[in-house]
Amino acid sequence: MSTHSISVPLAEAKSKLSELIDRVSRGEEFVITRHDAEIARLVPAKRPSRGDVSDAIAQMRASRPRRRASSAELLAWRKEGRR
């Protein structure tokens, strides 16, 4: 897959959408611009693999706090939520 995005003006993207979609399906990426400002990206749609999902879950679990909240903290948070 390409790591470089190709800039395409909106008018050109509208007239060549089918061609751009074909190229995106082969791994290319495009940035759609209007008046030289980036407004959208066309990138290949990819479902994450089971391995990607497992890695993401492992990273989330690793980044969560290791200690449990005390009873006093839980009560304070509950009070705060009732305001």
DSSP file (Angstrom, degrees, kcal/mol; ACC not computed):
  #  RESIDUE AA STRUCTURE BP1 BP2  ACC     N-H-->O    O-->H-N    N-H-->O    O-->H-N    TCO  KAPPA ALPHA  PHI   PSI    X-CA   Y-CA   Z-CA
    1    1 A M              0   0    0      0, 0.0    27,-0.2     0, 0.0     2,-0.1   0.000 360.0 360.0 360.0 145.9    0.0    0.0    0.0
    2    2 A S        -     0   0    0     25,-1.6    25,-0.0     1,-0.1     3,-0.0  -0.449 360.0-164.5 -72.7 140.9    1.2    3.5   -0.8
    3    3 A T  S    S+     0   0    0     -2,-0.1     2,-0.5     2,-0.0    -1,-0.1   0.453  73.5  78.1 -99.0  -4.2    2.4    5.7    2.1
    4    4 A H  S    S-     0   0    0     25,-0.0    25,-0.6     2,-0.0     2,-0.4  -0.903  72.5-145.6-108.9 129.9    2.1    8.8   -0.1
    5    5 A S  E     -a   29   0A   0     -2,-0.5     2,-0.5    23,-0.1    25,-0.3  -0.754  10.5-137.2 -94.9 141.2   -1.2   10.4   -0.8
    6    6 A I  E     -a   30   0A   0     23,-2.4    25,-2.6    -2,-0.4     2,-0.4  -0.846  18.5-130.6 -97.5 129.1   -1.9   12.0   -4.2
    7    7 A S  E     -a   31   0A   0     -2,-0.5    25,-0.2    23,-0.2    23,-0.0  -0.647  28.2-179.3 -82.4 131.8   -3.6   15.4   -4.1
    8    8 A V  E     -a   32   0A   0     23,-3.1    25,-2.3    -2,-0.4    22,-0.0  -0.994  27.2-122.1-134.7 125.9   -6.6   15.7   -6.4
    9    9 A P  E  >  -a   33   0A   0      0, 0.0     4,-2.5     0, 0.0     3,-0.3  -0.350  29.2-115.7 -63.5 148.9   -8.9   18.8   -6.8
   10   10 A L  H  > S+     0   0    0     23,-2.7     4,-2.6     1,-0.2     5,-0.2   0.880 113.6  54.1 -54.3 -45.2  -12.6   18.2   -6.1
   11   11 A A  H  > S+     0   0    0      1,-0.2     4,-1.7     2,-0.2    -1,-0.2   0.905 111.8  45.0 -59.7 -41.3  -13.7   18.9   -9.6
   12   12 A E  H  > S+     0   0    0     -3,-0.3     4,-1.6     2,-0.2    -1,-0.2   0.900 111.4  52.9 -68.6 -40.5  -11.2   16.3  -11.0
   13   13 A A  H  < S+     0   0    0     -4,-2.5    -2,-0.2     1,-0.2    -1,-0.2   0.896 108.5  51.1 -62.0 -39.9  -12.2   13.8   -8.3
   14   14 A K  H >< S+     0   0    0     -4,-2.6     3,-0.7     1,-0.2    -1,-0.2   0.904 113.2  44.2 -63.6 -40.9  -15.9   14.2   -9.3
   15   15 A S  H 3< S+     0   0    0     -4,-1.7    -1,-0.2     1,-0.2    -2,-0.2   0.718 124.3  34.3 -78.7 -18.9  -15.2   13.6  -12.9
   16   16 A K  T 3X S+     0   0    0     -4,-1.6     4,-2.6    -5,-0.1    -1,-0.2  -0.003  75.5 127.0-122.7  28.3  -12.8   10.6  -12.3
   17   17 A L  H <> S+     0   0    0     -3,-0.7     4,-2.8     1,-0.2     5,-0.2   0.904  73.9  50.7 -57.7 -45.7  -14.4    9.0   -9.3
   18   18 A S  H  > S+     0   0    0      1,-0.2     4,-2.2     2,-0.2    -1,-0.2   0.917 112.3  47.4 -59.4 -43.4  -14.6    5.5  -10.8
   19   19 A E  H  > S+     0   0    0      2,-0.2     4,-2.2     1,-0.2    -1,-0.2   0.920 112.4  49.5 -63.4 -43.7  -11.0    5.6  -11.8
   20   20 A L  H  X S+     0   0    0     -4,-2.6     4,-2.7     1,-0.2    -2,-0.2   0.911 109.9  51.2 -63.1 -41.6   -9.9    6.9   -8.4
   21   21 A I  H  X S+     0   0    0     -4,-2.8     4,-2.3    -5,-0.2    -1,-0.2   0.907 108.9  51.4 -62.5 -41.7  -11.9    4.1   -6.7
   22   22 A D  H  X S+     0   0    0     -4,-2.2     4,-0.6    -5,-0.2    -1,-0.2   0.919 112.5  46.0 -59.5 -43.1  -10.2    1.5   -8.9
   23   23 A R  H ><>S+     0   0    0     -4,-2.2     5,-2.0     1,-0.2     3,-0.7   0.876 110.3  52.9 -69.1 -37.2   -6.8    2.9   -7.9
   24   24 A V  H ><5S+     0   0    0     -4,-2.7     3,-2.1     1,-0.2    -1,-0.2   0.893 103.0  58.3 -63.6 -38.9   -7.8    3.0   -4.2
   25   25 A S  H 3<5S+     0   0    0     -4,-2.3    -1,-0.2     1,-0.3    -2,-0.2   0.718 103.9  53.5 -65.2 -17.8   -8.8   -0.6   -4.4
   26   26 A R  T <<5S-     0   0    0     -3,-0.7    -1,-0.3    -4,-0.6    -2,-0.2   0.329 132.9 -89.5 -96.9   6.0   -5.2   -1.4   -5.5
   27   27 A G  T < 5S+     0   0    0     -3,-2.1   -25,-1.6     1,-0.3    -3,-0.2   0.360  81.4 133.0 110.1  -5.7   -3.7    0.4   -2.5
   28   28 A E      < -     0   0    0     -5,-2.0     2,-0.4   -27,-0.2    -1,-0.3  -0.411  40.5-147.9 -77.4 157.4   -3.3    4.1   -3.6
   29   29 A E  E     -a    5   0A   0    -25,-0.6   -23,-2.4    14,-0.1     2,-0.4  -0.966  10.7-165.8-125.8 143.0   -4.5    6.9   -1.4
   30   30 A F  E     -aB   6  42A   0     12,-2.4    12,-3.0    -2,-0.4     2,-0.5  -0.965  13.9-148.5-130.6 145.5   -5.8   10.3   -2.5
   31   31 A V  E     -aB   7  41A   0    -25,-2.6   -23,-3.1    -2,-0.4     2,-0.4  -0.967  18.7-145.9-109.2 123.5   -6.4   13.6   -0.7
   32   32 A I  E     -aB   8  40A   0      8,-2.7     7,-3.0    -2,-0.5     8,-1.5  -0.769  21.1-167.0 -90.2 131.7   -9.4   15.6   -2.2
   33   33 A T  E     -aB   9  38A   0    -25,-2.3   -23,-2.7    -2,-0.4     2,-0.4  -0.877  19.7-164.5-121.9 152.9   -8.9   19.3   -2.1
   34   34 A R  E >  S- B   0  37A   0      3,-2.4     3,-1.8    -2,-0.3    -2,-0.0  -0.982  87.1 -11.7-132.3 121.3  -11.0   22.4   -2.6
   35   35 A H  T 3  S-     0   0    0     -2,-0.4     3,-0.1     1,-0.3    -1,-0.1   0.903 129.8 -57.3  53.2  43.5   -9.2   25.7   -3.1
   36   36 A D  T 3  S+     0   0    0      1,-0.2     2,-0.4     0, 0.0    -1,-0.3   0.522 113.6 119.4  67.2   9.0   -6.0   23.9   -2.1
   37   37 A A  E <  S-B   34   0A   0     -3,-1.8    -3,-2.4     2,-0.0     2,-0.3  -0.890  70.4-115.5-105.3 134.4   -7.4   22.9    1.3
   38   38 A E  E     +B   33   0A   0     -2,-0.4    -5,-0.2    -5,-0.2     3,-0.1  -0.485  42.6 161.5 -67.0 127.4   -7.7   19.2    2.2
   39   39 A I  E     +     0   0A   0     -7,-3.0     2,-0.3     1,-0.4    -6,-0.2   0.593  59.3   1.5-121.0 -20.7  -11.4   18.3    2.6
   40   40 A A  E     -B   32   0A   0     -8,-1.5    -8,-2.7     2,-0.0    -1,-0.4  -0.989  55.1-137.4-161.2 163.5  -11.4   14.5    2.3
   41   41 A R  E     -B   31   0A   0     -2,-0.3     2,-0.6   -10,-0.2   -10,-0.2  -0.988   5.8-153.1-128.4 140.6   -9.3   11.3    1.9
   42   42 A L  E     +B   30   0A   0    -12,-3.0   -12,-2.4    -2,-0.4    -2,-0.0  -0.967  31.7 161.0-108.2 115.9   -9.9    8.3   -0.2
   43   43 A V        -     0   0    0     -2,-0.6   -14,-0.1   -14,-0.2   -19,-0.1  -0.942  46.4 -87.0-133.3 154.1   -8.1    5.3    1.3
   44   44 A P        -     0   0    0      0, 0.0     2,-0.5     0, 0.0   -19,-0.1  -0.358  41.1-125.5 -61.0 136.2   -8.5    1.5    0.9
   45   45 A A        +     0   0    0     -2,-0.0     2,-0.4     2,-0.0     0, 0.0  -0.717  36.6 176.6 -81.6 130.4  -11.1    0.1    3.2
   46   46 A K        -     0   0    0     -2,-0.5     3,-0.0     3,-0.0     0, 0.0  -0.981  26.9-139.1-141.3 125.1   -9.6   -2.7    5.2
   47   47 A R        -     0   0    0     -2,-0.4     2,-0.1     1,-0.1    -2,-0.0  -0.655  36.9-109.9 -76.9 136.6  -11.2   -4.8    7.9
   48   48 A P        -     0   0    0      0, 0.0    -1,-0.1     0, 0.0     2,-0.0  -0.392  32.4-117.9 -66.7 144.9   -8.7   -5.4   10.7
   49   49 A S     >  -     0   0    0      1,-0.1     4,-2.3    -2,-0.1     5,-0.2  -0.301  27.0-105.3 -73.9 165.4   -7.4   -8.9   11.0
   50   50 A R  H  > S+     0   0    0      1,-0.2     4,-2.7     2,-0.2     5,-0.2   0.883 124.5  54.3 -58.6 -37.0   -8.0  -11.0   14.2
   51   51 A G  H  > S+     0   0    0      2,-0.2     4,-2.6     1,-0.2    -1,-0.2   0.903 106.3  50.5 -63.9 -41.2   -4.4  -10.4   15.1
   52   52 A D  H  > S+     0   0    0      2,-0.2     4,-2.3     1,-0.2    -2,-0.2   0.917 112.4  47.4 -61.5 -43.4   -4.9   -6.6   14.8
   53   53 A V  H  X S+     0   0    0     -4,-2.3     4,-2.4     2,-0.2    -2,-0.2   0.926 112.1  49.1 -64.9 -44.9   -7.9   -6.8   17.0
   54   54 A S  H  X S+     0   0    0     -4,-2.7     4,-2.3     1,-0.2    -2,-0.2   0.902 111.4  50.2 -61.2 -41.6   -6.2   -8.9   19.6
   55   55 A D  H  X S+     0   0    0     -4,-2.6     4,-2.3     2,-0.2    -1,-0.2   0.912 110.2  50.0 -62.7 -43.1   -3.2   -6.5   19.6
   56   56 A A  H  X S+     0   0    0     -4,-2.3     4,-2.2     2,-0.2    -2,-0.2   0.907 111.4  48.3 -63.4 -42.1   -5.5   -3.5   20.1
   57   57 A I  H  X S+     0   0    0     -4,-2.4     4,-2.6     2,-0.2    -1,-0.2   0.913 111.0  50.9 -64.1 -42.5   -7.3   -5.2   23.0
   58   58 A A  H  X S+     0   0    0     -4,-2.3     4,-2.2     1,-0.2    -2,-0.2   0.895 109.9  50.1 -62.8 -39.7   -3.9   -6.1   24.6
   59   59 A Q  H  X S+     0   0    0     -4,-2.3     4,-1.5     2,-0.2    -1,-0.2   0.903 110.8  49.2 -65.6 -41.0   -2.7   -2.5   24.3
   60   60 A M  H  X S+     0   0    0     -4,-2.2     4,-0.8     1,-0.2    -2,-0.2   0.922 112.3  47.9 -63.9 -43.4   -5.9   -1.2   25.9
   61   61 A R  H >< S+     0   0    0     -4,-2.6     3,-0.6     1,-0.2    -2,-0.2   0.895 111.3  50.9 -64.3 -38.7   -5.6   -3.7   28.7
   62   62 A A  H 3< S+     0   0    0     -4,-2.2    -1,-0.2     1,-0.2    -2,-0.2   0.798 110.1  50.1 -68.6 -28.1   -2.0   -2.8   29.2
   63   63 A S  H 3< S+     0   0    0     -4,-1.5    -1,-0.2    -5,-0.1    -2,-0.2   0.571  87.4 100.7 -90.7  -8.3   -2.7    0.9   29.4
   64   64 A R  S << S-     0   0    0     -4,-0.8    -3,-0.0    -3,-0.6    -4,-0.0  -0.409  88.6 -83.1 -76.9 156.4   -5.5    0.8   32.0
   65   65 A P        -     0   0    0      0, 0.0    -1,-0.1     0, 0.0    -2,-0.1  -0.217  30.3-147.2 -59.7 144.9   -4.8    1.7   35.6
   66   66 A R  S    S+     0   0    0     -3,-0.1     2,-0.2     2,-0.1    -2,-0.1   0.753  73.5  69.4 -85.0 -26.6   -3.3   -1.0   37.7
   67   67 A R  S    S-     0   0    0      1,-0.0     2,-0.3     0, 0.0     0, 0.0  -0.604  78.0-122.3 -98.8 156.4   -4.9   -0.1   41.0
   68   68 A R        -     0   0    0     -2,-0.2     2,-0.1     1,-0.1    -2,-0.1  -0.648  32.9-104.8 -90.0 150.1   -8.5   -0.2   42.1
   69   69 A A        -     0   0    0     -2,-0.3    -1,-0.1     1,-0.1     2,-0.1  -0.456  37.2-117.4 -71.0 146.4  -10.3    2.9   43.3
   70   70 A S     >  -     0   0    0     -2,-0.1     4,-2.4     1,-0.1     5,-0.2  -0.337  24.9-107.6 -77.6 166.0  -10.8    3.1   47.1
   71   71 A S  H  > S+     0   0    0      1,-0.2     4,-2.5     2,-0.2     5,-0.2   0.888 121.8  53.7 -59.9 -39.9  -14.3    3.2   48.6
   72   72 A A  H  > S+     0   0    0      1,-0.2     4,-2.3     2,-0.2    -1,-0.2   0.903 108.4  49.0 -63.8 -41.2  -13.9    6.9   49.4
   73   73 A E  H  > S+     0   0    0      2,-0.2     4,-2.6     1,-0.2    -2,-0.2   0.924 110.9  50.1 -63.8 -44.2  -13.0    7.6   45.7
   74   74 A L  H  X S+     0   0    0     -4,-2.4     4,-2.3     1,-0.2    -2,-0.2   0.915 112.0  47.5 -60.9 -43.8  -16.0    5.7   44.5
   75   75 A L  H  X S+     0   0    0     -4,-2.5     4,-2.5     2,-0.2    -1,-0.2   0.904 112.0  50.1 -64.0 -41.4  -18.3    7.5   46.9
   76   76 A A  H  X S+     0   0    0     -4,-2.3     4,-2.5     2,-0.2    -2,-0.2   0.903 111.5  48.3 -63.8 -41.8  -16.8   10.9   45.9
   77   77 A W  H  X S+     0   0    0     -4,-2.6     4,-2.0     2,-0.2    -1,-0.2   0.896 111.0  51.1 -65.5 -39.6  -17.3   10.1   42.2
   78   78 A R  H  X S+     0   0    0     -4,-2.3     4,-0.7     2,-0.2    -2,-0.2   0.927 111.3  47.4 -64.7 -43.3  -20.9    9.0   42.8
   79   79 A K  H >< S+     0   0    0     -4,-2.5     3,-1.2     1,-0.2     4,-0.3   0.921 110.4  52.9 -60.3 -44.1  -21.6   12.3   44.6
   80   80 A E  H >< S+     0   0    0     -4,-2.5     3,-1.1     1,-0.3    -1,-0.2   0.865 104.8  55.7 -60.9 -36.9  -19.9   14.2   41.8
   81   81 A G  H 3< S+     0   0    0     -4,-2.0    -1,-0.3     1,-0.2    -2,-0.2   0.664 100.7  59.9 -70.6 -16.3  -22.1   12.5   39.2
   82   82 A R  T <<        0   0    0     -3,-1.2    -1,-0.2    -4,-0.7    -2,-0.2   0.445 360.0 360.0 -91.9  -1.5  -25.3   13.6   41.1
   83   83 A R    <         0   0    0     -3,-1.1    -1,-0.2    -4,-0.3    -2,-0.1   0.492 360.0 360.0 -72.1 360.0  -24.7   17.3   40.8
